[in-house]
Amino acid sequence: MEALNSELVTYVLLPLFIFVARIIDVSLGTLRIIFVTKGMRSVAPFVGFFEVLIWLLAISRIMQDLDNWVCYVAYAAGFATGNFIGMLLEEKLAIGHEMIRVITRKDATQLIADLRASGYGVTSVKAEGIEGEVAVIYIIARRSMIKVVLDEINKFNPRALYTVESIKYVNKEIFHRSEEERQHNWLTNPLKRTSR
């Protein structure tokens, strides 16, 4: 019975602990990198502390059982799973702002008006493309709202060229003014909300 319990700990519970620890520490590592790139100086070190602490716990357990190959597999599997979960968390959190650059030959007056009415920061300029005059539109939006904006662009012109770029800093005063207007419109106009 004692040998069975020892094998259960060595080949099941210990690898499971390492697997879960690696998932947590790699997921935290992914989030820490995002916080660093977004300039969140107060959060990134805090997350980094727990990331390394958990990693040390996992690696120290492996060092105590160097002949246990199941721990190595659990370590690698936890790393792979942690990367996947970290990416899912990053998508769900959708931290920060993005800039969408749209290039279209179609008259963009209505698209610009609709986006501004929804409270997004929009700047447009006329430019010259390979096939003549085009409109170049710059839109600043929270990452959580990117899909809504892209749907609006595709509804306006499915053939429009657009790129999405991450922004590290945004002028808060200007951006929040348009963001507050967008949220107010969203809350006070239920028909517009359901149509999106």
RAZI-V924744 format. One record per residue. OMEGA is omega in radians with two decimals (NA if undefined). NEAR is the number of other C-alpha atoms within 10 Angstrom. D_FIRST is the distance of its C-alpha to the first C-alpha in whole Angstrom. Layout:
omega: [OMEGA;OMEGA]
near: [NEAR;NEAR]
d_first: [D_FIRST;D_FIRST]
This chain:
omega: [3.12;3.11;3.12;3.10;3.12;3.11;3.10;3.12;-3.04;-3.00;3.12;-3.03;3.14;3.08;3.11;3.08;-3.14;3.13;-3.12;3.13;3.13;3.10;-3.10;-3.04;3.12;3.07;3.08;3.11;3.10;3.13;3.14;3.14;3.11;3.14;3.12;-3.11;3.12;3.09;-3.13;-2.99;-3.09;-3.08;-3.03;3.14;3.13;3.11;3.13;3.12;-3.12;3.08;-3.10;3.11;3.13;3.11;3.12;3.10;-3.12;-3.07;3.13;3.09;3.11;-3.12;3.12;-3.12;-3.06;-3.13;-3.11;-3.10;3.14;3.11;3.11;3.11;3.13;3.13;-3.13;3.14;3.10;3.10;-3.13;-3.13;3.11;3.07;-3.14;-3.12;3.09;3.11;3.09;3.11;-3.14;3.10;-3.11;-3.13;3.12;-3.08;3.00;-3.07;3.09;3.00;3.09;3.08;-3.12;3.04;-3.11;3.07;3.13;3.11;-3.00;-3.08;-3.09;3.11;3.14;-3.14;3.14;-3.12;3.11;3.11;3.10;3.05;3.13;3.04;-3.07;3.02;3.13;3.08;3.05;-3.11;-3.14;3.10;-3.10;-3.12;3.09;-3.05;3.09;3.01;3.04;-3.06;3.08;-3.11;3.06;-3.13;3.01;-3.13;-3.13;-3.10;-3.06;-3.11;3.13;-3.13;3.14;3.07;3.12;3.13;-3.13;3.07;3.13;-3.12;-3.12;-3.11;3.14;3.07;3.07;3.04;3.13;-3.11;3.10;3.12;-3.14;-3.12;3.06;3.06;-2.98;-3.06;-3.13;-3.05;-3.07;3.08;3.13;3.12;3.11;3.10;-3.13;3.14;3.11;3.11;-3.11;-3.11;-3.04;-3.12;-3.08;3.13;3.12;-3.12;-3.09;3.14;3.12;NA]
near: [6;7;8;9;9;12;13;12;14;16;14;14;14;20;24;18;19;29;24;19;25;28;26;22;26;24;24;25;21;21;23;22;15;16;19;15;16;17;14;15;12;10;13;20;14;11;18;18;12;15;22;15;12;21;17;14;14;22;16;12;15;21;11;9;14;10;10;15;13;17;27;18;14;22;24;15;16;25;22;16;19;24;20;15;18;21;15;13;15;14;12;11;12;14;15;20;21;21;20;20;18;20;22;20;19;13;12;20;10;10;16;20;12;13;17;17;14;20;22;24;21;18;13;16;10;12;13;11;13;6;7;8;13;19;19;20;20;20;20;25;24;18;19;15;14;19;10;11;19;17;13;16;21;13;12;15;16;12;13;14;14;16;11;16;11;15;16;13;12;14;7;10;9;10;17;15;13;21;20;14;16;19;13;13;16;16;11;11;11;10;9;12;11;8;6;9]
d_first: [0;4;5;5;6;9;10;11;13;14;15;16;16;18;20;21;22;24;26;27;28;30;32;33;34;36;37;39;40;42;43;44;46;48;49;50;53;54;55;52;52;51;48;47;46;44;42;41;40;37;37;36;34;32;32;32;28;27;29;27;24;25;26;23;21;24;22;21;23;21;23;26;26;25;28;31;30;30;33;35;33;35;38;38;37;40;43;42;42;45;47;46;47;50;51;55;58;59;63;64;67;69;72;74;77;77;79;76;78;76;73;74;75;72;70;72;72;68;68;67;69;71;73;75;78;80;79;80;78;79;80;82;82;78;77;74;72;69;67;64;62;58;55;54;58;58;57;60;63;62;62;66;67;66;68;71;71;68;70;70;68;65;63;60;60;58;60;58;61;63;66;65;68;69;66;65;68;68;64;66;68;66;63;66;68;64;64;67;68;65;67;67;63;62;65;62]
